[in-house]
Amino acid sequence: MMKILGIIFLVFYIYTIISTISILLLENRNPEKSFSWVLVLVFLPVLGLFFYILLGQNYRKRKMISRKSIRRITQRPVSSIDINQLDTSYMDKHFIRLIKLLYKNSEASGYAYNKINIYSSGVETFDSIFEAIRNAKNHIHIEFFIFEDDKLSNKLRELLIQKSKEGVRVRMIYDYVGSFNLSRKYLHSLRLSGVYVRPFLPLRLRLRRSKINYRNHRKLIIVDGIVGFTGGVNIADRYLYGSELGLWRDTVVRIEGAGVHGIQKLFLIDWYFVEQKLITDEKYFPKPQKFEENLVQMVSSGPDTDWQSIMQGIASAIMSAEKYVYIHTPYFMPNELMEGCIQMAALSGVEIRLMIPAKSDAPLSDLSTSSFLGKMLESGVRVFRYMDGFLHSKAIVIDDFISIIGSTNIDERSFDQNFEANVFIYDTGTASQLKELFMNDLKHCKELTLYAWNNRKHRQKLKESFARLFSPLM
């Protein structure tokens, strides 16, 4: 009897695996990602199937956020400019094509005449953020992947409670998985004081409908519709006091002017998702001041978008480069398109410098990253490992004109699965500042040579190659 039951179970399991692989193939995903899941399903019996049901389903084609509702929000701001009537006198035609691409693939409006400040240290970043929040008169909107329950986060909590009691409307979105360590006491104290707090995609006991793999990785702050912040930081002590990896180095941009409307739109779209309440009041989009001549686009991507918008934007920007591309990223596991764009740019004579951390907070990702560096070095890309703490910055500067700052890593998870946000800035002053920060960071780096990479131990190469098989899933 037990033998018959065993045969029945085996037949049922094989049928389930074959059916799951068939569904996976019919989704026509990236072949590398499909192959990675096939390996998981074949070599991790039962557990692999569980992980696929929990983490592997593709929701991109099933819109999580109503496009109709998104358009009702995106129609509200009156400060954006007509993409088809851009002043092209101060930018190259390649950049015009990039701007139009981002408008078409993500409805990223263009906003002109902004005041832009870039921060590279935790102290100046959070000093500026806290100052803006203290000066809030009408509303504070704040959204982060991680709110740690630590000194910095509790200082922020106390300030938000104070502002709420003063009559300022405070809305806060936290990612349920990224901020899993937040205590009930922390959240209850905010809600008790009138702060509107909502989790993004909380875990549900519905395995077949699990969306645990789709996380909100965005980092956004908007104060009174006048000041906005975005970048790579989370709300955590490691940016001020360090961790076992040392002090965390990140990049954040502060914007005043029309560009804040782009950040506000994105937050309100996410708020609609978590609260099912559409906010389009004019007070959230006050008439902006005019500052320097520049242009910004706030670009979003995720399972709610038709295209991998940010990835396409970065790839297009790299291919438009004529002089140089300097890249900060903590995780470098590019898909085939991004890898090819970087290599082709380097082979064509563009100076490509890639800066990654010497040691990552994710060992498996660290191993996978190393496996991609050989072809980069062979194509002429210069690779630098940041030694002075942990490089968590996600920033790119190109040809003294384009600056890209936000939450997106150069990996498949950021390109395809996470809800991400990056600001594309077209401005010589901002690019000059970002380039200077990159050059200063080089003082704390060790350059990786092709000779050193080729002469790694065989065991190390094997571990890296094995880790790379799972890079589309990380």
C-alpha positions as CSV (number, residue, x, y, z in Angstrom):
1,M,0.0,0.0,0.0
2,M,2.8,2.4,1.0
3,K,4.6,1.6,-2.3
4,I,1.4,2.4,-4.3
5,L,1.0,5.7,-2.4
6,G,4.7,6.5,-3.1
7,I,4.2,5.9,-6.8
8,I,1.1,8.1,-6.9
9,F,2.9,10.9,-5.1
10,L,5.9,10.6,-7.4
11,V,3.6,10.7,-10.5
12,F,1.6,13.7,-9.1
13,Y,4.8,15.5,-8.2
14,I,6.4,15.0,-11.7
15,Y,3.1,16.1,-13.3
16,T,3.1,19.3,-11.1
17,I,6.7,20.1,-11.9
18,I,6.2,19.6,-15.7
19,S,3.0,21.7,-15.5
20,T,4.7,24.5,-13.6
21,I,7.7,24.5,-16.0
22,S,5.2,24.6,-18.9
23,I,3.5,27.7,-17.4
24,L,6.9,29.2,-16.8
25,L,7.9,28.8,-20.4
26,L,4.6,30.1,-21.8
27,E,5.1,33.3,-19.9
28,N,8.0,34.1,-22.3
29,R,10.2,35.6,-19.6
30,N,13.9,36.4,-19.8
31,P,15.5,33.0,-20.8
32,E,18.1,33.3,-18.0
33,K,15.4,33.8,-15.4
34,S,13.3,31.0,-16.7
35,F,16.3,28.7,-16.7
36,S,17.2,29.6,-13.2
37,W,13.7,28.7,-12.0
38,V,13.9,25.4,-14.0
39,L,17.1,24.6,-12.1
40,V,15.4,25.4,-8.8
41,L,12.4,23.2,-9.6
42,V,14.5,20.3,-10.8
43,F,17.2,20.2,-8.1
44,L,15.2,21.3,-5.1
45,P,12.3,18.9,-5.0
46,V,9.2,20.1,-3.1
47,L,11.1,23.1,-1.7
48,G,11.7,24.4,-5.2
49,L,8.0,24.2,-6.0
50,F,7.2,26.0,-2.8
51,F,9.6,28.8,-3.6
52,Y,8.2,29.1,-7.1
53,I,4.6,29.4,-5.9
54,L,5.8,31.9,-3.3
55,L,8.3,34.0,-5.2
56,G,8.3,33.1,-8.9
57,Q,4.9,34.1,-10.3
58,N,4.9,37.0,-12.8
59,Y,2.5,39.8,-12.0
60,R,3.7,42.3,-14.6
61,K,0.9,41.5,-17.0
62,R,-1.7,41.7,-14.3
63,K,-1.6,45.3,-13.4
64,M,-1.5,45.8,-9.6
65,I,-2.4,49.4,-9.8
66,S,-5.3,50.7,-12.1
67,R,-3.9,52.6,-15.0
68,K,-7.1,54.7,-15.1
69,S,-6.5,55.8,-11.5
70,I,-2.8,56.6,-12.2
71,R,-3.8,58.8,-15.1
72,R,-6.2,60.7,-12.9
73,I,-3.3,61.6,-10.6
74,T,-0.8,62.3,-13.5
75,Q,-3.3,64.7,-15.1
76,R,-3.3,66.9,-12.0
77,P,0.1,68.7,-12.1
78,V,0.1,71.8,-14.3
79,S,3.8,72.5,-14.0
80,S,5.2,69.9,-16.4
81,I,6.3,70.9,-19.8
82,D,5.3,69.6,-23.2
83,I,7.9,66.9,-24.1
84,N,7.3,67.6,-27.8
85,Q,8.1,71.3,-27.4
86,L,11.3,71.1,-25.4
87,D,13.9,73.8,-25.6
88,T,16.7,71.8,-27.3
89,S,19.2,74.7,-27.5
90,Y,21.2,73.4,-24.5
91,M,21.1,69.7,-25.0
92,D,22.2,67.1,-27.6
93,K,19.7,65.3,-29.7
94,H,20.6,62.0,-28.0
95,F,19.3,63.4,-24.7
96,I,16.1,64.5,-26.4
97,R,15.5,60.9,-27.5
98,L,16.1,59.7,-23.9
99,I,13.6,62.2,-22.6
100,K,11.0,61.1,-25.1
101,L,11.7,57.4,-24.3
102,L,11.1,57.9,-20.6
103,Y,7.9,59.9,-21.3
104,K,6.6,57.1,-23.5
105,N,7.6,54.1,-21.4
106,S,6.6,55.4,-18.0
107,E,4.7,58.7,-18.6
108,A,7.6,60.5,-16.9
109,S,6.8,64.2,-17.4
110,G,9.6,66.7,-17.7
111,Y,9.9,69.5,-15.1
112,A,12.1,72.5,-15.6
113,Y,13.8,75.2,-13.5
114,N,14.6,73.2,-10.4
115,K,17.0,73.8,-7.4
116,I,19.0,70.6,-7.0
117,N,21.3,69.6,-4.1
118,I,23.1,66.3,-3.9
119,Y,24.1,64.7,-0.6
120,S,26.7,61.9,-0.1
121,S,26.9,61.5,3.6
122,G,24.4,60.3,6.1
123,V,24.9,63.3,8.3
124,E,24.1,65.9,5.7
125,T,21.3,63.8,4.2
126,F,19.4,63.4,7.4
127,D,20.1,66.9,8.6
128,S,18.5,68.2,5.4
129,I,15.6,65.8,5.6
130,F,14.8,66.6,9.3
131,E,15.1,70.3,8.7
132,A,12.5,70.1,5.9
133,I,10.2,68.0,8.0
134,R,10.5,70.4,10.9
135,N,9.5,73.3,8.6
136,A,6.4,71.5,7.2
137,K,3.2,73.5,7.3
138,N,0.7,71.4,5.4
139,H,1.7,67.8,4.7
140,I,4.5,65.3,4.9
141,H,4.6,62.2,2.6
142,I,7.3,59.7,3.4
143,E,7.9,56.3,1.8
144,F,10.9,53.9,2.3
145,F,11.8,50.3,1.8
146,I,13.4,50.0,5.3
147,F,12.5,51.8,8.5
148,E,14.7,50.2,11.2
149,D,13.5,50.4,14.8
150,D,16.7,52.2,15.9
151,K,17.9,55.6,17.1
152,L,17.5,57.5,13.8
153,S,14.1,55.9,13.0
154,N,12.8,56.7,16.4
155,K,14.0,60.3,16.1
156,L,12.1,60.5,12.9
157,R,9.0,58.9,14.6
158,E,9.0,61.5,17.3
159,L,9.3,64.3,14.8
160,L,6.4,62.9,12.7
161,I,4.3,62.6,15.8
162,Q,5.1,66.2,16.8
163,K,4.2,67.5,13.3
164,S,0.9,65.5,13.3
165,K,-0.1,67.1,16.6
166,E,0.6,70.5,15.1
167,G,-2.0,69.8,12.4
168,V,0.3,68.7,9.6
169,R,-1.1,65.8,7.6
170,V,1.4,63.0,7.7
171,R,1.2,59.9,5.4
172,M,3.8,57.1,5.7
173,I,4.3,54.0,3.5
174,Y,6.7,51.3,4.6
175,D,7.5,48.0,2.8
176,Y,6.1,45.2,4.9
177,V,9.1,42.9,4.3
178,G,11.8,45.5,4.2
179,S,10.6,47.0,7.5
180,F,9.6,43.7,9.1
181,N,11.5,44.6,12.2
182,L,9.3,47.6,13.0
183,S,7.6,46.9,16.4
184,R,3.8,47.2,17.0
185,K,4.6,49.8,19.6
186,Y,6.5,51.9,17.0
187,L,3.6,51.8,14.5
188,H,0.9,52.1,17.2
189,S,2.4,55.3,18.5
190,L,2.4,56.9,15.1
191,R,-1.3,55.9,14.4
192,L,-2.3,57.1,17.9
193,S,-1.0,60.5,17.1
194,G,-2.8,60.8,13.8
195,V,-0.1,59.7,11.4
196,Y,-1.6,57.7,8.5
197,V,0.7,54.6,8.3
198,R,0.2,51.9,5.7
199,P,2.3,48.8,4.8
200,F,3.0,48.0,1.2
201,L,2.0,44.4,0.2
202,P,1.7,42.8,3.6
203,L,2.0,39.1,3.7
204,R,-1.1,37.1,3.2
205,L,-1.8,33.4,3.9
206,R,-2.7,32.8,0.3
207,L,0.2,30.9,-1.2
208,R,-1.1,30.8,-4.8
209,R,-1.6,34.5,-4.8
210,S,1.6,35.5,-2.9
211,K,3.2,38.8,-3.9
212,I,6.0,38.6,-1.4
213,N,8.6,38.8,-4.2
214,Y,7.4,42.2,-5.3
215,R,8.7,44.8,-2.9
216,N,8.5,48.6,-2.8
217,H,12.1,49.6,-2.9
218,R,11.4,53.3,-3.4
219,K,12.7,56.1,-1.2
220,L,10.6,59.3,-1.3
221,I,9.9,62.3,0.9
222,I,7.7,65.2,-0.1
223,V,7.1,68.2,2.2
224,D,4.3,70.6,1.4
225,G,4.6,69.8,-2.3
226,I,7.6,72.2,-2.2
227,V,10.6,70.1,-1.2
228,G,11.3,66.5,-2.3
229,F,13.9,63.9,-1.7
230,T,14.8,60.6,-3.4
231,G,17.9,58.4,-3.6
232,G,19.2,55.2,-2.2
233,V,19.1,55.6,1.6
234,N,16.8,53.8,4.0
235,I,15.9,55.0,7.5
236,A,18.6,53.3,9.5
237,D,21.5,54.0,11.9
238,R,24.1,52.5,9.6
239,Y,24.2,55.7,7.6
240,L,25.3,57.6,10.7
241,Y,27.1,55.1,12.9
242,G,28.1,52.3,10.5
243,S,27.6,48.6,10.7
244,E,30.0,45.6,10.6
245,L,30.8,46.7,7.0
246,G,31.6,50.2,8.2
247,L,29.8,53.5,7.4
248,W,27.3,53.2,4.5
249,R,28.0,55.6,1.6
250,D,24.9,56.6,-0.3
251,T,23.6,59.3,-2.7
252,V,20.4,61.4,-2.2
253,V,19.0,64.3,-4.2
254,R,17.0,67.2,-2.7
255,I,14.7,69.0,-5.2
256,E,12.8,72.3,-5.0
257,G,10.7,73.5,-7.9
258,A,8.5,71.8,-10.4
259,G,10.3,68.5,-10.1
260,V,8.7,67.9,-6.7
261,H,5.4,67.4,-8.5
262,G,6.9,64.3,-10.2
263,I,7.9,62.8,-6.8
264,Q,4.5,63.7,-5.4
265,K,2.7,62.0,-8.2
266,L,4.6,58.8,-7.6
267,F,3.8,58.8,-3.9
268,L,0.1,59.5,-4.4
269,I,-0.1,56.6,-6.9
270,D,1.5,54.3,-4.2
271,W,-0.9,55.8,-1.6
272,Y,-3.8,54.8,-3.8
273,F,-2.5,51.3,-4.0
274,V,-2.1,50.9,-0.2
275,E,-5.2,52.9,0.9
276,Q,-7.5,52.7,-2.2
277,K,-8.0,56.4,-1.8
278,L,-7.4,58.7,-4.8
279,I,-5.9,62.1,-3.8
280,T,-5.8,64.8,-6.5
281,D,-6.3,68.0,-4.5
282,E,-4.5,71.0,-5.9
283,K,-2.9,71.8,-2.6
284,Y,-0.6,68.9,-3.1
285,F,0.7,70.5,-6.3
286,P,1.3,74.1,-5.4
287,K,2.6,76.5,-8.0
288,P,6.4,76.0,-8.0
289,Q,9.2,78.6,-7.9
290,K,11.6,78.8,-10.8
291,F,15.2,78.3,-10.2
292,E,18.1,77.3,-12.5
293,E,17.7,76.1,-16.1
294,N,17.6,72.3,-16.0
295,L,15.1,69.5,-16.6
296,V,14.2,66.5,-14.4
297,Q,12.1,63.4,-15.0
298,M,10.9,61.2,-12.1
299,V,10.9,57.7,-13.5
300,S,9.2,54.7,-11.9
301,S,9.2,51.0,-12.8
302,G,7.8,47.9,-11.3
303,P,5.2,45.2,-11.8
304,D,2.6,47.9,-12.4
305,T,4.4,49.2,-15.5
306,D,4.2,47.9,-19.1
307,W,8.0,48.4,-19.7
308,Q,11.2,48.0,-17.7
309,S,11.3,51.8,-17.8
310,I,14.3,52.6,-15.6
311,M,16.4,49.8,-17.2
312,Q,15.6,51.1,-20.6
313,G,16.4,54.6,-19.6
314,I,19.8,53.7,-18.1
315,A,20.7,51.5,-21.2
316,S,19.7,54.3,-23.6
317,A,21.7,56.9,-21.6
318,I,24.8,54.7,-21.6
319,M,24.5,54.1,-25.4
320,S,24.2,57.9,-25.9
321,A,27.4,58.6,-24.1
322,E,30.3,60.0,-26.1
323,K,32.9,60.7,-23.4
324,Y,32.3,58.9,-20.1
325,V,29.9,56.9,-17.9
326,Y,30.6,56.6,-14.2
327,I,28.5,54.1,-12.3
328,H,27.9,53.6,-8.5
329,T,26.0,50.4,-7.7
330,P,26.1,48.1,-4.6
331,Y,24.9,45.1,-6.6
332,F,26.0,44.4,-10.2
333,M,24.2,41.5,-11.8
334,P,23.2,43.0,-15.2
335,N,20.8,41.3,-17.5
336,E,22.0,40.6,-21.1
337,L,20.8,44.0,-22.5
338,M,22.5,46.1,-19.8
339,E,25.7,44.0,-19.9
340,G,25.8,44.4,-23.7
341,C,25.2,48.2,-23.6
342,I,28.0,48.7,-21.1
343,Q,30.4,46.5,-23.0
344,M,29.6,48.1,-26.4
345,A,30.0,51.6,-25.0
346,A,33.4,50.7,-23.5
347,L,34.5,48.9,-26.8
348,S,33.6,52.0,-28.8
349,G,36.0,54.2,-26.8
350,V,33.7,55.6,-24.1
351,E,35.4,55.7,-20.7
352,I,33.4,53.5,-18.4
353,R,34.2,53.3,-14.7
354,L,32.2,50.9,-12.5
355,M,32.4,51.3,-8.7
356,I,31.1,48.5,-6.4
357,P,31.6,47.7,-2.7
358,A,34.7,45.7,-1.7
359,K,32.4,43.6,0.4
360,S,28.6,43.3,0.2
361,D,25.9,42.8,2.8
362,A,24.7,39.9,0.7
363,P,27.4,37.2,0.2
364,L,25.6,35.3,-2.6
365,S,25.1,38.6,-4.5
366,D,28.8,39.4,-3.9
367,L,29.8,36.1,-5.5
368,S,27.5,36.6,-8.4
369,T,28.7,40.2,-9.0
370,S,32.3,38.9,-9.3
371,S,31.3,36.5,-12.1
372,F,30.3,39.5,-14.4
373,L,33.5,41.4,-14.0
374,G,35.7,39.5,-16.4
375,K,33.9,40.5,-19.6
376,M,33.6,44.0,-18.3
377,L,37.4,44.2,-17.8
378,E,38.0,42.6,-21.2
379,S,35.9,45.2,-22.9
380,G,37.8,48.1,-21.3
381,V,35.6,48.9,-18.3
382,R,37.6,50.0,-15.3
383,V,36.3,48.4,-12.1
384,F,36.9,49.9,-8.7
385,R,36.1,48.3,-5.3
386,Y,35.1,50.8,-2.6
387,M,37.1,50.1,0.6
388,D,35.9,52.8,3.0
389,G,32.7,51.2,4.4
390,F,29.8,49.9,2.3
391,L,28.9,51.6,-1.0
392,H,25.1,51.6,-1.2
393,S,24.8,54.4,-3.7
394,K,22.9,54.0,-6.9
395,A,24.1,56.9,-9.1
396,I,25.3,57.3,-12.6
397,V,26.8,60.4,-14.3
398,I,27.3,60.7,-18.0
399,D,29.1,63.3,-20.2
400,D,28.9,66.2,-17.8
401,F,25.1,66.4,-18.4
402,I,23.0,63.4,-17.3
403,S,22.7,62.4,-13.7
404,I,20.7,59.4,-12.6
405,I,20.0,58.9,-8.9
406,G,17.5,56.7,-7.1
407,S,16.8,53.3,-5.7
408,T,17.6,51.0,-8.7
409,N,20.4,48.6,-8.5
410,I,22.0,47.1,-11.7
411,D,20.3,43.8,-11.3
412,E,17.3,41.8,-12.5
413,R,15.4,42.3,-9.2
414,S,15.5,46.1,-9.5
415,F,14.8,46.0,-13.2
416,D,11.8,43.6,-13.2
417,Q,10.4,42.8,-9.7
418,N,10.8,45.7,-7.3
419,F,8.8,49.0,-7.4
420,E,11.7,51.5,-8.0
421,A,12.1,55.2,-8.5
422,N,15.0,57.1,-10.2
423,V,15.3,60.8,-11.1
424,F,16.9,61.6,-14.4
425,I,18.5,65.1,-14.3
426,Y,19.6,67.0,-17.3
427,D,22.0,69.7,-16.0
428,T,25.7,70.5,-16.2
429,G,25.9,71.7,-12.6
430,T,24.4,68.6,-11.1
431,A,26.5,66.4,-13.3
432,S,29.6,68.2,-12.3
433,Q,28.8,67.8,-8.6
434,L,28.1,64.1,-9.0
435,K,31.3,63.6,-11.0
436,E,33.3,65.3,-8.3
437,L,31.8,63.0,-5.7
438,F,32.7,60.0,-7.8
439,M,36.3,61.1,-8.2
440,N,36.6,61.7,-4.5
441,D,35.3,58.2,-3.9
442,L,38.0,56.8,-6.1
443,K,40.5,57.8,-3.4
444,H,38.9,55.1,-1.2
445,C,39.0,52.4,-3.9
446,K,41.2,49.7,-5.1
447,E,41.1,49.1,-8.9
448,L,40.6,45.5,-10.0
449,T,42.8,44.4,-12.9
450,L,42.1,41.7,-15.5
451,Y,45.3,39.9,-14.4
452,A,44.1,39.7,-10.8
453,W,40.6,38.6,-11.9
454,N,42.0,35.9,-14.1
455,N,44.3,34.6,-11.4
456,R,41.6,34.0,-8.8
457,K,41.6,30.6,-7.1
458,H,39.7,27.9,-9.0
459,R,37.5,27.3,-6.0
460,Q,36.5,31.0,-6.0
461,K,35.7,30.9,-9.7
462,L,33.5,27.9,-9.2
463,K,31.6,29.5,-6.4
464,E,31.0,32.7,-8.4
465,S,29.8,30.8,-11.5
466,F,27.4,28.7,-9.4
467,A,26.0,31.9,-7.7
468,R,25.6,33.5,-11.1
469,L,23.1,30.8,-12.1
470,F,20.7,32.3,-9.6
471,S,21.4,36.0,-10.3
472,P,18.1,36.5,-12.1
473,L,16.3,35.5,-8.9
474,M,18.3,37.6,-6.4
